[in-house]
Amino acid sequence: MTEPRSSARLEFADNDRVRALCGAHGEHLKLIERRLGVQIGLRGGQLNLVAPDPARLEVGERLLRELYGLLEEGFPLHLEDVDQATKLAGQGVALREVFGDTVFVSARHRVITPKGLAQKRYVQAIRDQDIVFGIGPAGTGKTYLAMATAVSALVERRVKRIVLTRPAVEAGERLGFLPGDIAEKVSPYLRPLHDALFDMVDDDKANAFIERGTVEVAPLAFMRGRTLNDAFVILDEAQNTTPEQMKMFLTRLGYGSKAVVTGDVTQVDLPSGRPSGLLEAQRVLRAVDGIAFCAFSEVDVVRHPLVQEVVRAYEAYEAERRAARTPGGAGGSEG
């Protein structure tokens, strides 16, 4: 016996926007079909939606109407936006509330907005609090959004400078053997922050910011003894700080300043036996007023759709390994 199916016909007035909704070669519709388990057919400016049940049909119909509404408001729809929108579908959250929150408009006229609820809460926390921790896997936008909010604050003159810092992966901060000045020595470690800066402002302005010290690149080891006033400070890869380094960094903050600390506690590269300052900060500072902790998971990954699957697969693999090492866990003890 054939299961009952539900269908809907959606008609939109602007064929150009319908094409943008569908994406190149229908890639947007294909992604929605795969994520929601529905079928979408296109005929002119009309979309025919078929779903295995009324509930899934309602979710798909609402998603398509909201995406079209974003296009009507001038929002440029990319594949990553559609991917994130499918994750919000059915959660009772209007896409406009998330995607419509402009953080910064880049020199290339790209509108930078949150791509999900976790990012929306993260951006709002940065606006509301002076110290914010963004903790989660790679690809969740922690560093990029921190940089966008920093550049926005600088352009709007809410801060006088941006300070970018990151611990050297070798934990001992052995930068003296590398050629060049401080910025050149630490540049390979701070490349993600550099890339984000140059993606948001044109090259000449970005270079001028760095040359004048308006945007400062400082290895974490060189932050000791300083007081940072009227600055937006970003500490990236914070899982590789020691507890002493984390305390030192957080106590550099002066008047009129904000600090955003980003890291992934599953990617600690410190030598065996050395505790992570990010892990300790979560325990020590959780109840302190004025400090916010924002958590991200693989669901919040905003890179290629397969990145989310890669992160999930590795997390499952690591969970199996931990279980196998636990006495009485799966796999037992090694003989």
PAZAPA-4460 file (N, C-alpha, C; in steps of 0.05 Angstrom, whole numbers, plus 32768, in hexadecimal, padded with zeros to 4 digits):
% residues 335
    n_x    n_y    n_z   ca_x   ca_y   ca_z    c_x    c_y    c_z   seq   type   mol
   8011   7FE8   8000   8000   8000   8000   8012   8019   8000     1      M     A
   800C   802C   7FEE   801C   8044   7FEC   8016   8057   8003     2      T     A
   802B   8062   800F   8028   8074   8025   801D   808F   801A     3      E     A
   800B   809B   8029   8000   80B5   8020   8016   80CA   801F     4      P     A
   8016   80DB   800B   802A   80F0   8008   801C   810B   8008     5      R     A
   802A   811F   800F   8020   813A   8010   802E   814B   7FFC     6      S     A
   8020   815E   7FF0   802C   816F   7FDB   8022   818C   7FDE     7      S     A
   8031   819E   7FD3   802A   81BB   7FD4   8035   81C8   7FBB     8      A     A
   8028   81DD   7FB2   8031   81EC   7F9A   8036   8208   7FA3     9      R     A
   804F   8211   7FA0   8057   822C   7FA8   805C   823D   7F8F    10      L     A
   804F   8254   7F8D   8052   8266   7F77   805F   8280   7F80    11      E     A
   8074   8288   7F72   8082   82A1   7F79   8081   82B3   7F60    12      F     A
   8080   82CE   7F65   807C   82E1   7F4F   8095   82E6   7F3F    13      A     A
   80AC   82E5   7F4B   80C5   82ED   7F3E   80D5   82D4   7F36    14      D     A
   80D7   82CF   7F1C   80E5   82B8   7F12   8103   82B9   7F17    15      N     A
   810F   82D2   7F18   812B   82D5   7F1D   8131   82CC   7F3A    16      D     A
   8120   82D3   7F4C   8124   82CB   7F68   811F   82AD   7F6C    17      R     A
   810D   82A2   7F5C   8109   8285   7F5D   8122   8277   7F55    18      V     A
   812F   8281   7F40   8148   8275   7F36   815E   8277   7F4C    19      R     A
   815F   828E   7F5A   8172   8291   7F6F   816B   827E   7F86    20      A     A
   8151   827A   7F8B   8149   8268   7FA0   8151   824B   7F99    21      L     A
   8150   8244   7F80   8157   8229   7F78   8175   8224   7F78    22      C     A
   8185   823A   7F73   81A1   8237   7F71   81AB   822D   7F57    23      G     A
   81C5   822F   7F52   81D1   8225   7F39   81CB   8208   7F35    24      A     A
   81C0   8201   7F1E   81B9   81E5   7F18   81A8   81D8   7F2D    25      H     A
   8198   81E9   7F3B   8185   81DE   7F4F   8192   81D4   7F68    26      G     A
   81AB   81DD   7F6E   81BA   81D2   7F85   81AD   81D8   7F9F    27      E     A
   81A0   81F0   7FA1   8192   81F6   7FBA   817A   81E3   7FBF    28      H     A
   816B   81DE   7FAA   8154   81CC   7FAD   815D   81AF   7FB4    29      L     A
   8173   81A7   7FA7   817D   818C   7FAC   8185   8189   7FC9    30      K     A
   8192   819E   7FD4   819A   819D   7FF0   8182   819C   8003    31      L     A
   816E   81AC   7FFD   8155   81AC   800D   8148   8190   800C    32      I     A
   8147   8185   7FF4   813B   816A   7FF1   8149   8156   8003    33      E     A
   8164   8157   8002   8174   8143   8010   8171   8147   802F    34      R     A
   8171   8161   8038   8170   8166   8054   8154   8161   8060    35      R     A
   813F   8168   8051   8124   8166   805D   8115   814D   8054    36      L     A
   8120   813E   8041   8113   8126   8038   80F9   812C   8028    37      G     A
   80FA   8141   8017   80E3   8148   8007   80EC   8148   7FE9    38      V     A
   80D9   814C   7FD7   80DE   814E   7FBB   80D4   8169   7FB1    39      Q     A
   80E4   8177   7FA1   80DD   8192   7F97   80E0   8192   7F79    40      I     A
   80CA   8199   7F6B   80CB   819C   7F4E   80C7   81B9   7F47    41      G     A
   80D4   81C2   7F31   80D3   81DE   7F28   80C5   81DF   7F0D    42      L     A
   80B2   81F1   7F0A   80A5   81F7   7EF1   80A0   8215   7EEF    43      R     A
   80B0   8223   7EDF   80AE   8240   7EDE   80B4   824D   7EF9    44      G     A
   80A1   825D   7F03   80A5   8269   7F1D   8096   8259   7F33    45      G     A
   8091   8240   7F2D   8081   8230   7F3F   8092   8218   7F4A    46      Q     A
   8090   8213   7F64   809D   81FD   7F70   8088   81E9   7F7A    47      L     A
   808C   81D0   7F73   807A   81BB   7F7B   8088   81AA   7F90    48      N     A
   807C   81A9   7FA8   8089   819C   7FBF   807A   8183   7FC6    49      L     A
   8088   816D   7FC9   807B   8153   7FD0   808B   8149   7FE9    50      V     A
   807C   8141   7FFD   8088   8137   8016   807A   811D   801F    51      A     A
   8088   810C   802F   807C   80F3   8038   8067   80F7   804D    52      P     A
   8065   810F   805A   8051   8113   806E   804C   8131   8070    53      D     A
   8034   8139   807B   802D   8156   807C   8040   8167   808C    54      P     A
   804C   815B   80A2   805E   816B   80B3   8077   8173   80A3    55      A     A
   8082   8160   8094   809A   8166   8084   8093   8179   806E    56      R     A
   807C   8177   8063   8073   8189   804E   8072   81A6   8058    57      L     A
   8067   81A9   8070   8064   81C4   807C   807F   81D0   8081    58      E     A
   8092   81C0   808B   80AD   81CB   808F   80BA   81D3   8075    59      V     A
   80B8   81C2   8061   80C4   81C9   8047   80B7   81E2   803A    60      G     A
   809D   81E4   803C   808F   81FA   8030   8097   8214   803E    61      E     A
   8097   8214   8059   809F   822C   8068   80BC   8234   8062    62      R     A
   80CE   8220   805F   80EA   8226   8059   80EC   8234   803E    63      L     A
   80DF   8229   802A   80E1   8235   800F   80D6   8252   800F    64      L     A
   80C0   8256   801C   80B4   8271   801D   80C6   8284   802C    65      R     A
   80D3   827B   8041   80E4   828D   8050   80FE   8294   8040    66      E     A
   8108   8280   8032   8120   8285   8022   811A   8299   800B    67      L     A
   8102   8296   7FFF   80FA   82A9   7FEB   80F6   82C5   7FF7    68      Y     A
   80EC   82C6   800F   80E9   82E0   801D   8104   82ED   8021    69      G     A
   8118   82DE   8028   8133   82E9   802C   813D   82F5   8011    70      L     A
   8138   82E7   7FFB   8140   82F1   7FE1   8132   830B   7FDB    71      L     A
   8118   830D   7FE2   8109   8326   7FDE   8115   833D   7FED    72      E     A
   8121   8338   8004   812D   834D   8014   814A   8353   800C    73      E     A
   8153   8346   7FF6   816E   834B   7FEC   8184   833A   7FF8    74      G     A
   817C   8326   8007   8191   8314   8013   819C   8302   7FFD    75      F     A
   81B7   8302   7FF9   81C2   82F0   7FE5   81C4   82D3   7FEF    76      P     A
   81B6   82C1   7FE2   81B3   82A6   7FEC   81C9   8294   7FE0    77      L     A
   81DA   8288   7FF2   81EF   8276   7FE9   81E8   825A   7FF4    78      H     A
   81F7   8246   7FE9   81F2   822A   7FF1   81F5   8227   800F    79      L     A
   8209   8234   801B   820D   8231   8038   81F5   823C   8048    80      E     A
   81E8   8251   803D   81D1   825D   804A   81BA   8249   804A    81      D     A
   81B6   823C   8033   81A0   8229   8030   81A5   8211   8043    82      V     A
   81BE   8209   8044   81C6   81F2   8056   81BF   81F9   8073    83      D     A
   81C6   8211   807C   81C0   8219   8097   81A2   821D   809C    84      Q     A
   8195   8227   8087   8178   822B   8089   8169   8211   808E    85      A     A
   8173   81FB   8081   8166   81E1   8085   8169   81D7   80A1    86      T     A
   817E   81DF   80AF   8182   81D7   80CA   816F   81E6   80DD    87      K     A
   8167   81FF   80D5   8155   820F   80E5   8138   8207   80E0    88      L     A
   8133   81FA   80C9   8118   81F3   80C1   810B   81E2   80D7    89      A     A
   80F2   81E9   80DE   80E4   81D9   80F1   80E9   81E0   810E    90      G     A
   80FB   81F4   8113   8102   81FB   812E   80F2   8213   8138    91      Q     A
   80E0   821D   8126   80CF   8234   812F   80DD   824E   812F    92      G     A
   80F4   8250   8121   8103   8269   8120   8102   8274   8104    93      V     A
   80FA   828D   8101   80F9   829A   80E7   8115   829F   80DD    94      A     A
   811A   8298   80C3   8134   829C   80B8   813D   82B9   80B9    95      L     A
   8129   82CB   80B6   8130   82E8   80B7   813D   82F0   80D1    96      R     A
   8134   82E3   80E7   813F   82EA   8101   815D   82E4   8103    97      E     A
   8165   82CF   80F5   8181   82C6   80F6   8191   82D3   80DF    98      V     A
   8189   82CE   80C6   8198   82D7   80AF   8196   82F6   80AC    99      F     A
   8182   8302   80B8   817E   831F   80B4   818E   832F   80C8   100      G     A
   819D   8323   80D9   81AE   8331   80ED   81C9   8337   80E1   101      D     A
   81CC   834F   80D5   81E5   8356   80C7   81FA   835D   80DB   102      T     A
   8210   834E   80DA   8228   8353   80EB   823A   8367   80DE   103      V     A
   823F   8364   80C4   8251   8376   80B6   824C   8372   8098   104      F     A
   8250   8387   8088   824F   8386   806B   826C   838A   8061   105      V     A
   8277   8375   8054   8293   8376   804D   8298   8389   8035   106      S     A
   82B1   838E   8030   82B9   839F   801A   82AF   8394   7FFF   107      A     A
   82AB   837B   7FFE   82A1   836E   7FE5   8282   836D   7FE6   108      R     A
   8276   837C   7FF8   8259   837E   7FFB   824C   8364   8002   109      H     A
   825B   8353   800F   8250   833A   801A   8245   833F   8035   110      R     A
   822C   8338   8039   821F   833D   8053   8225   8325   8065   111      V     A
   8232   832B   807C   823A   8317   808F   8225   8315   80A5   112      I     A
   8218   82FF   80A7   8202   82FB   80BA   8206   82E0   80C8   113      T     A
   81F9   82DB   80DF   81F9   82C0   80EB   81EC   82AD   80D7   114      P     A
   81F4   8294   80D9   81E9   827F   80C8   81DA   826A   80D7   115      K     A
   81D5   826F   80F1   81C6   825B   8101   81C2   8267   811C   116      G     A
   81B2   8258   812D   81AC   8262   8147   81C5   8265   8159   117      L     A
   81D7   8252   8157   81EF   8254   8168   81FF   826D   8161   118      A     A
   8202   8272   8147   8210   828B   813E   8201   82A4   8146   119      Q     A
   81E7   82A3   8145   81D6   82BA   814D   81DB   82C0   816A   120      K     A
   81DA   82AC   817B   81DF   82B0   8198   81FC   82BA   819D   121      R     A
   820E   82AF   818E   822B   82B7   8191   822F   82D5   818B   122      Y     A
   8224   82DD   8174   8226   82FA   816C   8219   830C   8181   123      V     A
   8201   8304   818B   81F3   8314   819F   8203   8315   81B9   124      Q     A
   820F   82FE   81C0   821F   82FE   81D9   8237   8311   81D6   125      A     A
   8244   8312   81BF   825A   8324   81BB   8251   8341   81BE   126      I     A
   8239   8347   81B4   822F   8362   81B6   8229   8369   81D3   127      R     A
   821F   8356   81E3   8215   835B   81FE   822B   8359   8213   128      D     A
   823E   8347   820F   8252   8341   8224   826E   834B   821C   129      Q     A
   827F   834E   8230   829A   8357   822A   82AE   8340   8226   130      D     A
   82A8   8329   8230   82B9   8311   822B   82A7   82FA   8222   131      I     A
   82AD   82EF   820B   829C   82DA   8200   82AE   82C3   81F7   132      V     A
   82A7   82AB   81FE   82B5   8293   81F5   82A4   8285   81E0   133      F     A
   82AF   8280   81C9   82A2   8270   81B4   82B0   8256   81B2   134      G     A
   82A3   8240   81B9   82B0   8226   81BB   82A2   8212   81AA   135      I     A
   82B1   8205   8198   82A4   81F1   8186   82B7   81E9   8170   136      G     A
   82AE   81D7   815F   82BF   81CC   8149   82C5   81E0   8133   137      P     A
   82D9   81D9   8123   82E0   81EA   810C   82C8   81ED   80F9   138      A     A
   82C7   8204   80EC   82B2   8208   80D8   8298   8213   80E2   139      G     A
   8297   821A   80FC   827E   8224   8107   827D   8243   8107   140      T     A
   8291   8250   80FC   8290   826D   80F9   8299   827D   8111   141      G     A
   82A4   8270   8125   82AC   827D   813E   82C0   8294   8138   142      K     A
   82D5   828E   812A   82EA   82A2   8125   82E0   82B7   8111   143      T     A
   82D3   82AF   80FC   82CA   82C1   80E7   82B7   82D6   80F2   144      Y     A
   82A3   82CD   8102   8290   82DF   810D   829C   82F2   8122   145      L     A
   82AF   82E7   8132   82BE   82F8   8145   82CC   830E   8136   146      A     A
   82D9   8307   811F   82E7   831B   810F   82D3   8330   8104   147      M     A
   82BC   8326   80FA   82A8   8338   80EF   829E   834C   8103   148      A     A
   8298   8343   811B   828F   8355   8130   82A5   8369   8138   149      T     A
   82BE   835F   8138   82D5   8371   813E   82D8   8387   8129   150      A     A
   82D7   837F   8110   82DA   8393   80FA   82C3   83A7   80FB   151      V     A
   82AB   839D   8100   8293   83AF   8102   8297   83C3   8119   152      S     A
   82A1   83B9   8130   82A6   83CC   8147   82BB   83E0   8140   153      A     A
   82D0   83D8   8131   82E5   83EA   8129   82DB   83FF   8115   154      L     A
   82CC   83F7   8101   82C2   8409   80ED   82AF   841D   80F9   155      V     A
   829F   8414   810D   828B   8425   811A   8298   8435   8131   156      E     A
   82B2   8432   8135   82C2   8440   8149   82B9   843B   8166   157      R     A
   82AF   8423   816A   82A9   841A   8186   82C2   8410   8193   158      R     A
   82D6   8409   8184   82F1   8402   818E   8305   8410   817D   159      V     A
   831D   8413   8187   8332   8421   8178   8345   840D   816A   160      K     A
   8345   83F4   8172   8356   83E1   8164   834C   83C4   8169   161      R     A
   8357   83B3   8158   8352   8396   815B   836D   8389   8161   162      I     A
   836C   8377   8174   8384   8367   817B   837E   834A   8176   163      V     A
   838F   833D   8165   838B   8321   815E   83A2   8311   816B   164      L     A
   839B   82FD   8179   83B0   82ED   8186   83A8   82CF   8186   165      T     A
   83BD   82BF   8188   83B9   82A2   8187   83D2   8295   8192   166      R     A
   83CF   8280   81A2   83E7   8272   81AB   83F4   8262   8195   167      P     A
   840E   8262   8195   841C   8251   8181   8416   8234   8188   168      A     A
   8412   8224   8173   840A   8208   8176   841E   81F9   8187   169      V     A
   8438   8201   8185   844C   81F2   8194   844B   81F7   81B2   170      E     A
   8438   8206   81BB   8433   820B   81D8   8449   821A   81E6   171      A     A
   8463   8215   81DE   8479   8223   81EB   847D   823E   81DF   172      G     A
   846E   8246   81CA   8471   8260   81BD   848D   8264   81B3   173      E     A
   8499   8250   81A6   84B4   8252   819C   84B5   8261   8182   174      R     A
   84B0   827C   8183   84AE   828C   816B   84C9   8298   8163   175      L     A
   84DC   8298   8175   84F5   82A6   8170   8505   829A   8159   176      G     A
   8501   8281   8152   8511   8275   813D   8505   827B   8121   177      F     A
   84ED   8286   8121   84E0   828D   8107   84EA   82A7   80FD   178      L     A
   84ED   82AB   80E2   84F7   82C4   80D7   84E2   82DA   80D9   179      P     A
   84EC   82F4   80D8   84D9   830A   80D7   84D3   8317   80F1   180      G     A
   84C1   832C   80F0   84B9   8339   8109   84A3   8329   8116   181      D     A
   8497   8334   812C   8483   8325   813C   846C   831D   812A   182      I     A
   8461   8330   811A   844A   832A   810A   8450   8314   80F6   183      A     A
   8468   8314   80EA   846F   8300   80D7   8473   82E5   80E4   184      E     A
   847E   82E5   80FC   8482   82CC   810A   8468   82BE   8111   185      K     A
   8454   82CE   8119   843B   82C2   8123   8426   82BF   810C   186      V     A
   842C   82CC   80F5   8419   82CC   80DF   840E   82B1   80D7   187      S     A
   841E   829C   80D5   8413   8282   80CE   83FE   8278   80E1   188      P     A
   8401   827F   80FB   83EE   8276   810F   83D4   8286   810E   189      Y     A
   83D6   829F   8104   83BF   82B1   8104   83B2   82B4   80E9   190      L     A
   83BA   82A2   80D6   83B0   82A4   80BB   8391   82A4   80B9   191      R     A
   8382   8294   80C9   8365   8296   80C7   835A   82B1   80CD   192      P     A
   8366   82BF   80E1   835D   82DA   80E8   8364   82EE   80D2   193      L     A
   837C   82EB   80C7   8384   82FC   80B1   8372   82F8   8099   194      H     A
   836C   82DF   8092   835A   82DA   807B   833F   82E6   807F   195      D     A
   8335   82E5   8098   831A   82F0   809E   831B   830F   809B   196      A     A
   8331   831B   80A4   8333   8338   80A2   8333   8341   8085   197      L     A
   8343   8334   8074   8346   833B   8058   832C   8334   8048   198      F     A
   831C   8322   8053   8303   831C   8046   82EE   8331   804C   199      D     A
   82F2   8341   8061   82DE   8355   806A   82E4   8371   8061   200      M     A
   82FD   8378   805F   8304   8393   8056   8317   8390   803E   201      V     A
   8319   83A5   802D   832A   83A2   8016   8347   83A1   801E   202      D     A
   8357   8397   800C   8373   8391   8013   8383   83A9   801C   203      D     A
   837F   83C0   800F   838E   83D8   8017   8387   83E1   8033   204      D     A
   836D   83E0   803A   8365   83E8   8055   836F   83D4   806A   205      K     A
   836D   83BB   8063   8377   83A6   8076   8395   83AA   807C   206      A     A
   83A4   83AE   8066   83C1   83B2   806A   83C7   83CB   807A   207      N     A
   83B7   83E0   8074   83BB   83F9   8083   83B4   83F6   80A1   208      A     A
   839F   83E7   80A7   8398   83E1   80C3   83B0   83D4   80D1   209      F     A
   83BC   83C0   80C4   83D2   83B1   80D0   83EB   83C3   80D3   210      I     A
   83F1   83D2   80BE   8409   83E3   80BF   8407   83F9   80D5   211      E     A
   83EF   8404   80D9   83EC   8418   80ED   83E8   840D   8109   212      R     A
   83E4   83F2   810B   83E0   83E6   8125   83C3   83E7   812D   213      G     A
   83B1   83F0   811B   8395   83F0   8122   838B   83D3   8125   214      T     A
   8396   83C2   8114   8392   83A5   8118   83AE   839A   811F   215      V     A
   83B0   838F   8137   83C9   8386   8141   83CA   8368   8142   216      E     A
   83E0   835C   8139   83E5   8340   813A   83F9   833B   8151   217      V     A
   83F0   832D   8166   8402   8329   817D   8401   830D   8186   218      A     A
   8418   82FF   8186   8419   82E4   8192   8411   82E5   81B0   219      P     A
   8404   82D1   81B9   83FA   82D1   81D4   8410   82D6   81E9   220      L     A
   8428   82CB   81E3   843E   82CE   81F6   8446   82EB   81FA   221      A     A
   843F   82FD   81E7   8447   8319   81E9   8431   832A   81F5   222      F     A
   841C   831E   81FF   8406   832E   820A   840A   8334   8228   223      M     A
   841D   8326   8234   8421   8329   8251   8429   8346   8258   224      R     A
   841D   8350   826E   8424   836B   8278   8416   8382   826A   225      G     A
   8405   837C   8256   83F7   8391   8248   83DB   8396   8253   226      R     A
   83D0   83AE   824E   83B4   83B3   8254   83A8   83BD   823A   227      T     A
   8393   83B0   8231   8387   83B7   8217   836D   83C6   821B   228      L     A
   836E   83E1   8216   8357   83F2   8218   834B   83F7   81FD   229      N     A
   8331   83FB   81FB   8323   8402   81E3   832B   83EF   81CC   230      D     A
   832C   83D5   81D2   8335   83C2   81BE   8321   83AB   81BC   231      A     A
   8321   839F   81A5   8312   8386   81A1   8327   8370   819D   232      F     A
   8329   835E   81B1   833E   834A   81B1   8333   832F   81AB   233      V     A
   8340   8321   8199   8337   8306   8191   834E   82F2   8197   234      I     A
   8348   82DF   81A8   835B   82C9   81AD   8350   82B0   819F   235      L     A
   835F   82A7   818B   8356   8290   817A   8366   8277   8183   236      D     A
   835B   8260   817D   8367   8246   8185   836E   8245   81A3   237      E     A
   835B   824F   81B3   8360   8252   81D0   8363   8237   81DE   238      A     A
   835C   8221   81D1   835F   8207   81DE   837D   8201   81E3   239      Q     A
   838E   820F   81D4   83AB   820A   81D7   83B8   821E   81EA   240      N     A
   83A9   822C   81FA   83B5   823C   820F   83B7   822B   8228   241      T     A
   83CB   8232   8239   83CC   8226   8253   83BA   8236   8266   242      T     A
   83B3   822B   827D   83A3   823B   8290   83B0   8256   8297   243      P     A
   83CA   8256   829A   83D8   826F   82A0   83D5   8283   8289   244      E     A
   83D8   827A   8271   83D5   828C   825A   83B9   8297   8257   245      Q     A
   83A5   8286   825C   8389   828F   825B   8384   82A5   826F   246      M     A
   838C   82A0   8288   8388   82B4   829D   8396   82CE   8296   247      K     A
   83AF   82CC   828C   83BE   82E3   8284   83AF   82F3   826E   248      M     A
   83A5   82E5   825A   8397   82F2   8244   837E   8301   824E   249      F     A
   836D   82F3   825D   8354   82FF   8266   8358   8317   8278   250      L     A
   836F   8318   8286   8374   832F   8298   8382   8346   828A   251      T     A
   8385   8344   826F   8390   835A   825F   837A   836F   8258   252      R     A
   8361   8367   825B   834B   8377   8251   8348   8391   8261   253      L     A
   8348   83A8   8252   8345   83C2   825E   832A   83CE   8259   254      G     A
   8327   83E8   825F   830D   83F6   825B   8306   83F8   823E   255      Y     A
   82EC   83F5   8238   82E2   83F8   821D   82EA   83E1   820A   256      G     A
   82F1   83CA   8216   82FB   83B4   8205   82E9   839C   8206   257      S     A
   82EB   838C   81F2   82DD   8372   81F1   82F1   835C   81EA   258      K     A
   82EC   8344   81F3   82FD   832D   81EC   82EB   8316   81E3   259      A     A
   82F3   830A   81CD   82E6   82F1   81C4   82FB   82DB   81C3   260      V     A
   82F5   82C5   81D0   8307   82AF   81D2   82FA   8297   81C3   261      V     A
   8308   828D   81AF   82FD   8277   819F   8310   825E   81A1   262      T     A
   8303   8247   81A0   8313   822E   81A1   8302   8215   819E   263      G     A
   8310   81FF   819B   8303   81E5   8198   8311   81D2   81AC   264      D     A
   8302   81CC   81C1   830E   81BC   81D7   8314   819F   81CF   265      V     A
   830C   8197   81B7   8313   817C   81AE   832D   817C   819E   266      T     A
   8339   8194   819A   8351   8196   818A   8368   81A2   8199   267      Q     A
   836D   8199   81B1   8382   81A3   81C2   839D   8198   81B9   268      V     A
   83B0   81AA   81B2   83CA   81A1   81A8   83E1   81A5   81BD   269      D     A
   83D9   81AB   81D5   83EE   81AE   81EA   83FB   8193   81F0   270      L     A
   8414   8194   81FA   8422   817B   8201   8411   816B   8215   271      P     A
   8414   8151   8214   8405   813F   8226   8409   8147   8243   272      S     A
   83F4   8148   8252   83F5   814F   826E   83F2   816C   8275   273      G     A
   83F3   817E   8260   83EF   819A   8265   83D2   81A1   8262   274      R     A
   83C4   81AD   8276   83A8   81B3   8273   83A2   81CA   8261   275      P     A
   838B   81CA   8255   8383   81E0   8243   8376   81F7   8253   276      S     A
   837F   820F   824E   8374   8226   825B   8357   822B   8254   277      G     A
   834F   8222   823C   8333   8226   8233   8320   8214   8243   278      L     A
   8329   81FB   8248   8319   81E8   8258   8317   81F2   8274   279      L     A
   832C   81FD   827F   832C   8206   829B   831A   821F   829D   280      E     A
   831B   8231   8289   830B   8249   8289   82ED   8243   828A   281      A     A
   82E5   822D   827C   82C9   8225   827C   82C0   821F   8298   282      Q     A
   82D1   8212   82A8   82CA   820A   82C3   82CC   8222   82D6   283      R     A
   82E0   8233   82D3   82E4   8249   82E6   82D2   8260   82E2   284      V     A
   82CB   8267   82C9   82BE   8280   82C2   82A0   827D   82BB   285      L     A
   8296   8265   82BC   827B   8260   82B2   8266   8272   82C0   286      R     A
   826A   8278   82D9   8255   8287   82E8   825C   82A5   82EB   287      A     A
   8270   82AF   82DD   8278   82CB   82E0   8267   82DC   82CE   288      V     A
   825A   82F0   82DA   8249   8303   82CB   825B   8313   82B7   289      D     A
   8250   8317   829F   825F   8326   828B   826F   8314   8278   290      G     A
   8270   82FA   827E   827E   82E7   826D   826A   82D3   8262   291      I     A
   826A   82CF   8248   8257   82BD   823B   8266   82A6   822D   292      A     A
   825B   828E   822F   8266   8276   8222   8252   826D   820D   293      F     A
   825B   826C   81F4   824A   8264   81DE   8254   824A   81D2   294      C     A
   8244   8235   81D2   824C   821B   81C8   8242   8216   81AC   295      A     A
   8254   820A   819C   824D   8202   8181   8251   81E4   817E   296      F     A
   8242   81D7   816C   8246   81BB   8166   8248   81B6   8148   297      S     A
   824A   819D   8140   824D   8197   8124   8234   81A0   8114   298      E     A
   821D   81A3   8121   8205   81AD   8113   8209   81CA   810A   299      V     A
   821B   81D9   8117   821F   81F5   8110   8235   81FA   80FB   300      D     A
   8241   81E5   80F1   8256   81E8   80DC   824A   81F5   80C4   301      V     A
   8258   820A   80BA   824E   8219   80A3   8261   8218   808B   302      V     A
   8271   8204   808A   8282   8200   8073   8273   81ED   8060   303      R     A
   8281   81E0   804E   8275   81CD   803C   8264   81B9   804C   304      H     A
   824C   81B2   8042   823A   81A0   8051   8247   8187   805A   305      P     A
   825C   817D   804C   8269   8164   8055   827A   8168   806E   306      L     A
   8283   8182   8073   8293   8187   808B   8284   817E   80A4   307      V     A
   826A   8184   80A5   825A   817C   80BC   825B   815E   80C0   308      Q     A
   825A   814F   80AA   825B   8132   80AB   8276   8128   80B4   309      E     A
   828B   8136   80AB   82A7   812F   80B3   82AA   8133   80D1   310      V     A
   82A1   814A   80DC   82A3   8150   80F8   8293   813B   8108   311      V     A
   827B   8134   80FF   826B   8121   810E   8278   8105   810E   312      R     A
   8283   80FD   80F7   8290   80E3   80F5   82A8   80E1   8108   313      A     A
   82B9   80F6   8109   82D0   80F6   811B   82C7   80F6   8138   314      Y     A
   82B2   8105   813F   82A9   8105   815B   829F   80E9   8163   315      E     A
   8291   80DB   8151   8287   80C0   8157   829F   80AD   815A   316      A     A
   82B3   80B1   8149   82CB   80A0   814A   82DA   80A4   8164   317      Y     A
   82DD   80BD   816D   82EB   80C3   8186   82DB   80B8   819E   318      E     A
   82C1   80BA   819C   82B0   80AF   81B2   82B3   8091   81B5   319      A     A
   82B6   8083   819E   82BA   8066   819E   82D5   805F   81AA   320      E     A
   82E9   806F   81A3   8304   806A   81AE   8305   806F   81CC   321      R     A
   82F7   8084   81D6   82F6   8089   81F3   82E8   8073   8201   322      R     A
   82D2   8069   81F5   82C3   8053   8201   82D4   803A   8203   323      A     A
   82E4   8035   81EE   82F5   801D   81ED   830B   801F   8202   324      A     A
   8314   8037   8209   832A   803B   821D   831F   803A   8239   325      R     A
   8305   803D   823C   82F9   803E   8257   82F6   8022   8262   326      T     A
   82FF   801D   827B   82FB   8002   8286   82DE   7FFB   8287   327      P     A
   82D8   7FE3   827C   82BC   7FDA   827B   82AD   7FE5   8264   328      G     A
   82BA   7FF7   8253   82AC   8002   823C   82AE   7FEF   8225   329      G     A
   82A4   7FF9   820E   82A4   7FE8   81F6   82C0   7FE0   81EF   330      A     A
   82C5   7FC8   81E9   82E0   7FBF   81E1   82F0   7FB4   81F9   331      G     A
   82E8   7FBC   8212   82F6   7FB1   8229   8312   7FBB   822B   332      G     A
   8322   7FAD   823A   833E   7FB4   823E   834F   7FA5   8229   333      S     A
   8366   7FB2   8223   8378   7FA5   8210   8387   7F8E   821D   334      E     A
   838A   7F79   820E   8398   7F62   8219   83B6   7F63   8214   335      G     A
***
